[in-house]
Amino acid sequence: METRVAIVSIIVEDGEKAAELNAILHEYNRFILGRMGIPCRRHGISIISIAIDAPQDQINSLAGRIGRLNGVTAKTVYSAKSYPADVQ
């Protein structure tokens, strides 16, 4: 199995969805390399960037689940290369 490195960019316009979003991210925490959140108080939104190293189907699943939350938008940018998965 191979993994891809990607960035999932998230904009949260409905702060009530934060708990649901965090629960989803927690399910994928073994793949997450880092997370940066920026509150944009002027517009009442939050901007979150997730760096992830996972099989492409897992990245697609994460982004899809996030994107189905009302008031939350997610877009993903993938690295051009794939990498061998670590053997555990």
RODONU-645146 format. One record per residue: residue number from 1; residue in three letters; x negated, y negated, z negated of N, C-alpha, C, O, CB in turn. Coordinates in Angstrom, 3 decimals, m for minus. Atoms other than C-alpha are relative to their C-alpha. Glycine has a CB too. Layout:
N
+-----+------+----------+----------+----------+----------+----------+----------+----------+----------+----------+----------+----------+----------+----------+----------+----------+
!  nr ! rest !      nc1 !      nc2 !      nc3 !     cac1 !     cac2 !     cac3 !      cc1 !      cc2 !      cc3 !      oc1 !      oc2 !      oc3 !     cbc1 !     cbc2 !     cbc3 !
+-----+------+----------+----------+----------+----------+----------+----------+----------+----------+----------+----------+----------+----------+----------+----------+----------+
! NUM !  ala !        X !        Y !        Z !        X !        Y !        Z !        X !        Y !        Z !        X !        Y !        Z !        X !        Y !        Z !
...
+-----+------+----------+----------+----------+----------+----------+----------+----------+----------+----------+----------+----------+----------+----------+----------+----------+
END
This chain:
88
+-----+------+----------+----------+----------+----------+----------+----------+----------+----------+----------+----------+----------+----------+----------+----------+----------+
!  nr ! rest !      nc1 !      nc2 !      nc3 !     cac1 !     cac2 !     cac3 !      cc1 !      cc2 !      cc3 !      oc1 !      oc2 !      oc3 !     cbc1 !     cbc2 !     cbc3 !
+-----+------+----------+----------+----------+----------+----------+----------+----------+----------+----------+----------+----------+----------+----------+----------+----------+
!   1 !  met !   m0.847 !    1.177 !    0.000 !    0.000 !    0.000 !    0.000 !   m0.890 !   m1.236 !    0.000 !   m1.957 !   m1.257 !   m0.614 !    0.962 !    0.000 !   m1.220 !
!   2 !  glu !    0.748 !    1.251 !   m0.068 !   m1.179 !   m3.503 !    0.763 !    0.771 !   m1.113 !   m0.688 !    1.991 !   m1.054 !   m0.840 !   m0.297 !   m0.377 !    1.458 !
!   3 !  thr !   m0.629 !    1.167 !    0.613 !   m0.529 !   m6.803 !   m0.950 !   m0.315 !   m1.232 !    0.838 !   m1.237 !   m1.239 !    1.653 !   m0.483 !   m0.191 !   m1.467 !
!   4 !  arg !    0.229 !    1.296 !   m0.636 !   m0.288 !  m10.356 !    0.300 !   m0.063 !   m1.033 !   m1.107 !    0.562 !   m0.877 !   m2.156 !    1.123 !   m0.348 !    1.051 !
!   5 !  val !    0.016 !    1.138 !    0.902 !   m1.113 !  m13.564 !   m1.469 !    0.961 !   m1.022 !    0.585 !    0.952 !   m1.277 !    1.790 !   m1.453 !   m0.593 !   m0.181 !
!   6 !  ala !   m0.995 !    0.963 !   m0.468 !    1.665 !  m16.127 !   m1.266 !    0.236 !   m1.063 !   m1.059 !   m0.120 !   m0.902 !   m2.227 !    1.322 !    0.706 !    0.357 !
!   7 !  ile !   m0.463 !    1.066 !    0.882 !    2.967 !  m19.333 !   m2.770 !    1.510 !   m0.093 !    0.167 !    2.012 !   m0.228 !    1.282 !   m0.705 !   m1.376 !    0.321 !
!   8 !  val !   m1.445 !    0.194 !   m0.020 !    6.638 !  m19.547 !   m3.690 !    0.252 !   m1.385 !   m0.590 !   m0.041 !   m1.631 !   m1.760 !    0.769 !    1.139 !   m0.807 !
!   9 !  ser !   m0.326 !    1.353 !    0.434 !    7.753 !  m23.175 !   m3.906 !    1.473 !   m0.049 !   m0.354 !    2.329 !    0.366 !    0.427 !   m0.345 !   m1.048 !    1.097 !
!  10 !  ile !   m1.366 !   m0.019 !    0.522 !   10.875 !  m23.718 !   m5.969 !    0.399 !   m1.412 !   m0.412 !   m0.377 !   m2.118 !   m1.056 !    0.125 !    0.980 !   m1.203 !
!  11 !  ile !   m0.571 !    1.263 !    0.481 !   13.034 !  m26.796 !   m6.496 !    1.278 !    0.338 !   m0.748 !    2.190 !    0.960 !   m0.204 !    0.279 !   m1.011 !    1.184 !
!  12 !  val !   m1.158 !   m0.266 !    0.856 !   15.516 !  m26.613 !   m9.357 !    0.771 !   m1.304 !   m0.151 !    0.302 !   m2.248 !   m0.787 !   m0.434 !    0.573 !   m1.404 !
!  13 !  glu !   m0.854 !    1.184 !    0.095 !   18.326 !  m29.140 !   m9.013 !    1.049 !    0.152 !   m1.085 !    1.645 !   m0.834 !   m1.517 !    0.674 !   m0.273 !    1.333 !
!  14 !  asp !   m0.963 !   m0.278 !    1.075 !   20.569 !  m27.481 !  m11.616 !   m0.765 !    0.593 !   m1.179 !   m1.086 !    1.781 !   m1.186 !    1.140 !    0.977 !    0.483 !
!  15 !  gly !    0.764 !   m0.424 !    1.167 !   18.755 !  m27.295 !  m14.950 !    0.643 !    1.139 !   m0.770 !   m0.039 !    1.844 !   m1.514 !   m0.197 !   m1.154 !   m0.912 !
!  16 !  glu !   m0.700 !   m1.092 !    0.661 !   21.412 !  m24.871 !  m16.214 !   m0.473 !    1.367 !    0.501 !   m0.229 !    2.384 !   m0.148 !    1.499 !   m0.141 !    0.212 !
!  17 !  lys !    0.480 !   m1.256 !   m0.591 !   19.790 !  m22.223 !  m13.982 !   m1.392 !    0.387 !   m0.499 !   m1.917 !    1.425 !   m0.096 !   m0.018 !   m0.113 !    1.516 !
!  18 !  ala !    1.369 !   m0.257 !    0.456 !   16.424 !  m22.386 !  m15.798 !   m0.145 !    1.353 !   m0.681 !   m1.129 !    2.055 !   m0.445 !   m0.441 !   m1.092 !   m0.948 !
!  19 !  ala !    0.091 !   m1.285 !    0.704 !   17.134 !  m19.370 !  m18.014 !    0.065 !    1.164 !    0.983 !   m0.690 !    2.127 !    0.852 !    1.128 !    0.126 !   m1.043 !
!  20 !  glu !   m0.100 !   m1.066 !   m1.005 !   18.195 !  m17.220 !  m15.041 !   m1.277 !    0.077 !    0.834 !   m1.770 !    1.167 !    1.125 !    1.219 !   m0.234 !    0.917 !
!  21 !  leu !    1.239 !    0.044 !   m0.769 !   15.149 !  m18.347 !  m13.057 !   m1.144 !    0.622 !   m0.789 !   m1.891 !    1.444 !   m0.257 !   m0.344 !   m1.444 !    0.384 !
!  22 !  asn !    1.072 !   m0.548 !    0.830 !   12.792 !  m17.559 !  m15.932 !    0.144 !    1.508 !   m0.197 !   m0.860 !    2.217 !   m0.266 !   m0.021 !   m0.696 !   m1.354 !
!  23 !  ala !   m0.211 !   m1.445 !    0.136 !   14.368 !  m14.112 !  m16.356 !   m0.470 !    0.731 !    1.260 !   m1.087 !    1.792 !    1.171 !    1.493 !    0.308 !   m0.272 !
!  24 !  ile !    0.455 !   m0.605 !   m1.259 !   13.734 !  m13.341 !  m12.677 !   m1.522 !   m0.015 !    0.060 !   m2.137 !    0.998 !    0.391 !    0.596 !   m0.748 !    1.222 !
!  25 !  leu !    1.463 !    0.095 !   m0.044 !   10.142 !  m14.577 !  m12.885 !   m0.642 !    0.978 !   m0.975 !   m1.692 !    1.549 !   m0.681 !   m0.454 !   m1.429 !   m0.317 !
!  26 !  his !    0.531 !   m0.947 !    0.981 !    9.586 !  m12.458 !  m15.986 !   m0.038 !    1.425 !    0.562 !   m0.963 !    2.182 !    0.267 !    0.845 !   m0.037 !   m1.281 !
!  27 !  glu !   m0.043 !   m1.334 !   m0.608 !   10.583 !   m9.335 !  m14.016 !   m1.174 !    0.236 !    0.960 !   m1.582 !    1.377 !    1.177 !    1.322 !    0.189 !    0.745 !
!  28 !  tyr !    1.085 !   m0.095 !   m0.978 !    7.791 !  m10.076 !  m11.514 !   m1.344 !   m0.443 !   m0.590 !   m2.296 !   m0.668 !    0.158 !    0.330 !   m0.846 !    1.227 !
!  29 !  asn !    1.195 !    0.580 !    0.615 !    5.162 !  m11.226 !  m14.035 !   m1.276 !    0.779 !    0.288 !   m2.359 !    0.194 !    0.255 !    0.193 !   m0.093 !   m1.479 !
!  30 !  arg !    1.219 !   m0.782 !   m0.281 !    2.752 !   m8.375 !  m13.188 !   m0.643 !   m0.425 !    1.319 !   m1.823 !   m0.153 !    1.542 !    0.326 !    1.505 !    0.041 !
!  31 !  phe !    0.521 !    0.457 !   m1.280 !    2.344 !   m9.918 !   m9.714 !   m0.417 !   m1.474 !   m0.009 !   m1.171 !   m1.904 !    0.864 !    1.030 !    0.224 !    1.068 !
!  32 !  ile !    0.204 !    1.444 !   m0.003 !    2.198 !  m13.600 !  m10.681 !   m1.414 !   m0.342 !   m0.451 !   m1.854 !    0.060 !   m1.528 !    1.028 !   m0.693 !   m0.904 !
!  33 !  leu !    1.360 !    0.445 !    0.302 !   m1.282 !  m15.139 !  m10.586 !    0.010 !   m1.271 !   m0.834 !   m0.826 !   m1.448 !   m1.720 !   m0.785 !   m0.229 !    1.288 !
!  34 !  gly !   m0.080 !    1.269 !    0.719 !   m0.254 !  m18.555 !  m11.856 !    1.298 !   m0.717 !    0.322 !    1.974 !   m0.434 !    1.311 !   m1.196 !   m0.893 !    0.345 !
!  35 !  arg !   m1.260 !    0.735 !   m0.135 !    2.619 !  m20.943 !  m12.275 !   m0.240 !   m1.435 !   m0.421 !   m0.890 !   m1.691 !   m1.434 !    1.139 !    0.649 !   m0.851 !
!  36 !  met !    0.107 !    1.411 !    0.350 !    2.803 !  m24.736 !  m12.262 !    1.391 !   m0.612 !    0.122 !    2.058 !   m0.465 !    1.146 !   m1.039 !   m0.746 !    0.916 !
!  37 !  gly !   m1.292 !    0.670 !   m0.020 !    5.907 !  m26.695 !  m13.159 !   m0.174 !   m1.492 !   m0.184 !   m0.954 !   m1.941 !   m1.023 !    0.916 !    0.562 !   m1.081 !
!  38 !  ile !    0.063 !    1.452 !    0.067 !    6.403 !  m30.404 !  m12.617 !    1.416 !   m0.539 !   m0.130 !    2.224 !   m0.378 !    0.785 !   m0.713 !   m0.592 !    1.250 !
!  39 !  pro !   m1.325 !    0.618 !    0.102 !    9.460 !  m32.207 !  m13.986 !    0.012 !   m1.322 !    0.771 !   m0.904 !   m2.134 !    0.637 !    0.390 !   m0.232 !   m1.492 !
!  40 !  cys !   m0.162 !    1.266 !   m0.718 !   10.647 !  m34.998 !  m11.714 !    1.203 !   m0.695 !   m0.631 !    2.327 !   m0.620 !   m0.134 !    0.198 !    0.220 !    1.570 !
!  41 !  arg !   m1.079 !    0.611 !    0.805 !   12.656 !  m36.973 !  m14.246 !    0.780 !   m1.054 !    0.781 !    1.984 !   m1.217 !    0.583 !   m0.580 !   m0.634 !   m1.265 !
!  42 !  arg !   m0.653 !    1.048 !   m0.775 !   13.406 !  m39.778 !  m11.816 !    1.203 !    0.546 !    0.779 !    2.225 !   m0.127 !    0.916 !   m1.002 !   m0.644 !    0.963 !
!  43 !  his !   m1.069 !   m0.597 !   m0.800 !   15.537 !  m37.400 !   m9.730 !    0.745 !    1.108 !   m0.735 !    1.709 !    1.670 !   m0.215 !   m0.568 !    0.545 !    1.282 !
!  44 !  gly !   m0.665 !   m1.022 !    0.794 !   16.495 !  m34.960 !  m12.469 !   m0.184 !    1.404 !    0.544 !    0.704 !    2.246 !    0.412 !    1.450 !   m0.303 !   m0.093 !
!  45 !  ile !    0.278 !   m1.329 !   m0.543 !   14.871 !  m31.968 !  m10.765 !   m1.328 !    0.507 !   m0.558 !   m2.090 !   m0.241 !   m1.170 !   m0.033 !   m0.030 !    1.558 !
!  46 !  ser !    1.291 !   m0.592 !    0.357 !   11.997 !  m29.596 !  m11.458 !   m0.591 !    0.642 !    1.241 !    0.119 !    1.228 !    2.058 !    0.148 !    1.047 !   m1.153 !
!  47 !  ile !    0.729 !   m0.587 !   m1.116 !    9.364 !  m28.489 !   m8.975 !   m0.920 !    1.050 !   m0.589 !   m1.710 !    0.758 !   m1.486 !   m0.802 !   m1.083 !    0.820 !
!  48 !  ile !    0.800 !   m1.103 !    0.528 !    7.744 !  m25.110 !   m9.589 !   m0.731 !    0.660 !    1.160 !   m0.157 !    0.888 !    2.225 !    0.891 !    1.034 !   m0.765 !
!  49 !  ser !    0.801 !   m0.704 !   m0.989 !    4.945 !  m23.444 !   m7.661 !   m0.525 !    1.279 !   m0.638 !   m1.127 !    1.242 !   m1.711 !   m1.171 !   m0.892 !    0.524 !
!  50 !  ile !    0.420 !   m1.308 !    0.492 !    4.228 !  m19.730 !   m8.133 !   m1.014 !    0.584 !    0.977 !   m0.713 !    0.731 !    2.161 !    1.220 !    0.958 !   m0.178 !
!  51 !  ala !    0.981 !   m0.739 !   m0.800 !    1.036 !  m18.074 !   m6.836 !    0.182 !    1.470 !   m0.328 !    0.235 !    1.844 !   m1.500 !   m1.483 !   m0.478 !   m0.286 !
!  52 !  ile !   m0.324 !   m1.413 !    0.201 !    1.639 !  m14.354 !   m6.338 !   m0.851 !    0.881 !    0.908 !   m1.175 !    0.504 !    2.035 !    1.496 !    0.255 !    0.262 !
!  53 !  asp !    0.719 !   m1.024 !   m0.766 !   m0.283 !  m11.286 !   m5.164 !    0.792 !    1.290 !   m0.165 !    0.741 !    1.928 !   m1.217 !   m1.511 !    0.168 !   m0.490 !
!  54 !  ala !   m0.933 !   m1.127 !    0.112 !    2.177 !   m8.485 !   m4.393 !    0.268 !    0.590 !    1.380 !   m0.048 !   m0.031 !    2.394 !    1.328 !   m0.446 !   m0.664 !
!  55 !  pro !   m0.468 !   m0.524 !   m1.287 !    3.492 !   m6.181 !   m1.685 !    1.038 !   m0.960 !    0.592 !    1.809 !   m1.584 !   m0.137 !    0.607 !    1.434 !   m0.169 !
!  56 !  gln !   m0.882 !    0.974 !   m0.638 !    5.419 !   m8.221 !    0.855 !    1.463 !    0.211 !   m0.362 !    2.200 !   m0.765 !   m0.505 !   m0.162 !    0.063 !    1.497 !
!  57 !  asp !   m1.400 !   m0.223 !    0.343 !    8.724 !   m6.545 !   m0.003 !    0.331 !   m0.544 !   m1.382 !    1.453 !   m0.997 !   m1.606 !    0.328 !    1.483 !    0.065 !
!  58 !  gln !   m0.218 !    0.558 !    1.332 !    8.326 !   m7.615 !   m3.648 !    0.065 !   m1.528 !    0.049 !    0.873 !   m2.143 !   m0.647 !   m1.113 !    0.453 !   m0.957 !
!  59 !  ile !   m0.031 !    1.464 !   m0.156 !    7.567 !  m11.211 !   m2.618 !    1.334 !   m0.423 !    0.607 !    1.958 !   m1.379 !    0.148 !   m1.183 !   m0.493 !    0.890 !
!  60 !  asn !   m1.288 !    0.310 !   m0.639 !   10.622 !  m11.223 !   m0.335 !    1.147 !    0.157 !   m0.980 !    2.068 !   m0.660 !   m1.002 !    0.230 !    0.903 !    1.219 !
!  61 !  ser !   m1.048 !   m0.238 !    0.990 !   12.764 !   m9.783 !   m3.113 !    0.051 !   m1.135 !   m1.020 !    1.127 !   m1.639 !   m1.344 !   m0.230 !    1.342 !   m0.711 !
!  62 !  leu !    0.065 !    1.105 !    0.974 !   11.592 !  m12.419 !   m5.607 !    0.578 !   m1.278 !    0.600 !    1.454 !   m1.906 !    0.006 !   m1.461 !   m0.243 !   m0.458 !
!  63 !  ala !   m0.459 !    1.250 !   m0.623 !   12.145 !  m15.324 !   m3.220 !    1.495 !    0.058 !    0.315 !    2.202 !   m0.937 !    0.154 !   m0.798 !   m0.283 !    1.288 !
!  64 !  gly !   m1.424 !   m0.145 !   m0.301 !   15.540 !  m13.972 !   m2.160 !    0.865 !   m0.142 !   m1.227 !    1.893 !   m0.818 !   m1.193 !    0.262 !    1.329 !    0.644 !
!  65 !  arg !   m0.778 !    0.097 !    1.244 !   16.775 !  m13.577 !   m5.720 !    0.032 !   m1.431 !   m0.512 !    1.070 !   m1.908 !   m0.971 !   m0.584 !    0.929 !   m1.076 !
!  66 !  ile !    0.048 !    1.393 !    0.448 !   15.633 !  m17.081 !   m6.603 !    0.882 !   m0.860 !    0.894 !    1.638 !   m1.699 !    0.405 !   m1.455 !   m0.531 !    0.001 !
!  67 !  gly !   m0.768 !    0.797 !   m0.957 !   17.189 !  m18.531 !   m3.452 !    1.507 !    0.187 !   m0.108 !    2.270 !   m0.670 !    0.338 !   m0.432 !    0.335 !    1.384 !
!  68 !  arg !   m1.443 !   m0.229 !    0.168 !   20.575 !  m17.002 !   m4.317 !    0.576 !   m0.708 !   m1.225 !    1.791 !   m0.736 !   m1.416 !    0.276 !    1.486 !   m0.105 !
!  69 !  leu !   m0.501 !    0.770 !    1.146 !   20.780 !  m19.049 !   m7.513 !    0.536 !   m1.335 !    0.517 !   m0.173 !   m2.057 !    1.218 !   m1.127 !   m0.225 !   m1.080 !
!  70 !  asn !   m0.556 !    1.295 !   m0.390 !   23.100 !  m22.004 !   m6.943 !   m0.785 !   m1.110 !   m0.665 !   m1.085 !   m1.038 !   m1.857 !    1.494 !   m0.098 !   m0.370 !
!  71 !  gly !    0.752 !    1.121 !    0.552 !   21.226 !  m25.269 !   m7.389 !   m1.500 !    0.228 !   m0.028 !   m2.235 !   m0.576 !   m0.602 !    0.476 !   m0.291 !   m1.378 !
!  72 !  val !    1.424 !   m0.310 !   m0.050 !   17.829 !  m23.634 !   m6.750 !   m0.365 !    0.353 !    1.437 !    0.342 !    1.118 !    2.093 !   m0.361 !    1.168 !   m0.975 !
!  73 !  thr !    0.484 !   m0.274 !   m1.344 !   15.870 !  m23.570 !   m3.480 !   m1.400 !    0.586 !   m0.096 !   m2.209 !    0.128 !   m0.902 !    0.007 !   m1.283 !    0.873 !
!  74 !  ala !    1.335 !   m0.616 !   m0.013 !   12.841 !  m21.355 !   m2.746 !   m0.469 !    0.193 !    1.435 !    0.302 !    0.609 !    2.300 !    0.010 !    1.358 !   m0.750 !
!  75 !  lys !    0.650 !   m0.236 !   m1.293 !   10.469 !  m21.227 !    0.225 !   m1.345 !    0.648 !   m0.280 !   m1.982 !    0.366 !   m1.295 !   m0.169 !   m1.337 !    0.824 !
!  76 !  thr !    1.221 !   m0.763 !    0.203 !    7.476 !  m18.950 !    0.646 !   m0.967 !   m0.217 !    1.152 !   m0.575 !   m0.262 !    2.318 !    0.315 !    1.485 !   m0.153 !
!  77 !  val !    1.087 !    0.092 !   m0.973 !    4.138 !  m19.395 !    2.414 !   m0.939 !    1.158 !   m0.288 !   m1.381 !    1.336 !   m1.423 !   m0.750 !   m1.392 !   m0.076 !
!  78 !  tyr !    0.826 !   m1.197 !    0.147 !    2.064 !  m16.246 !    3.009 !   m1.408 !   m0.228 !    0.522 !   m1.624 !   m1.011 !    1.446 !    0.636 !    1.174 !    0.726 !
!  79 !  ser !    1.346 !   m0.035 !   m0.555 !   m1.651 !  m15.738 !    3.478 !    0.048 !    0.775 !    1.314 !    0.942 !    1.594 !    1.524 !   m1.014 !    0.647 !   m1.004 !
!  80 !  ala !    0.036 !   m0.690 !   m1.286 !   m2.585 !  m14.528 !    6.945 !   m0.462 !    1.442 !   m0.154 !   m0.100 !    2.298 !    0.653 !   m0.913 !   m0.738 !    0.968 !
!  81 !  lys !    0.564 !   m1.329 !    0.199 !   m4.399 !  m11.483 !    5.572 !    0.778 !    0.785 !   m1.048 !    1.440 !    0.214 !   m1.915 !   m1.461 !   m0.104 !   m0.406 !
!  82 !  ser !   m0.499 !   m0.865 !    1.074 !   m3.217 !   m8.526 !    3.551 !   m1.205 !    0.685 !   m0.623 !   m2.275 !    0.769 !   m0.020 !    1.049 !    1.057 !    0.533 !
!  83 !  tyr !    1.102 !   m0.562 !    0.771 !   m5.329 !   m6.791 !    0.940 !    0.397 !    1.362 !   m0.544 !    1.576 !    1.606 !   m0.802 !   m0.408 !   m0.945 !   m1.149 !
!  84 !  pro !   m0.343 !   m1.289 !    0.599 !   m5.567 !   m3.243 !   m0.383 !    0.477 !   m0.193 !   m1.435 !   m0.085 !   m0.995 !   m2.181 !   m1.210 !    0.957 !    0.039 !
!  85 !  ala !   m0.514 !    0.081 !    1.369 !   m3.546 !   m2.786 !   m3.566 !   m1.023 !    0.645 !   m0.942 !   m1.692 !    1.611 !   m0.574 !    1.405 !    0.703 !   m0.124 !
!  86 !  asp !    0.865 !   m0.592 !    1.004 !   m5.546 !   m2.084 !   m6.714 !    0.553 !    1.355 !   m0.401 !    1.764 !    1.528 !   m0.536 !   m0.134 !   m0.922 !   m1.227 !
!  87 !  val !   m0.408 !   m1.317 !    0.470 !   m5.455 !    1.521 !   m7.769 !    0.009 !   m0.021 !   m1.511 !   m0.984 !   m0.401 !   m2.131 !   m0.939 !    1.117 !    0.539 !
!  88 !  gln !   m0.099 !    0.038 !    1.457 !   m4.230 !    1.869 !  m11.346 !    0.182 !    1.379 !   m0.554 !    0.286 !    1.547 !   m1.769 !    1.140 !   m0.888 !   m0.444 !
+-----+------+----------+----------+----------+----------+----------+----------+----------+----------+----------+----------+----------+----------+----------+----------+----------+
END
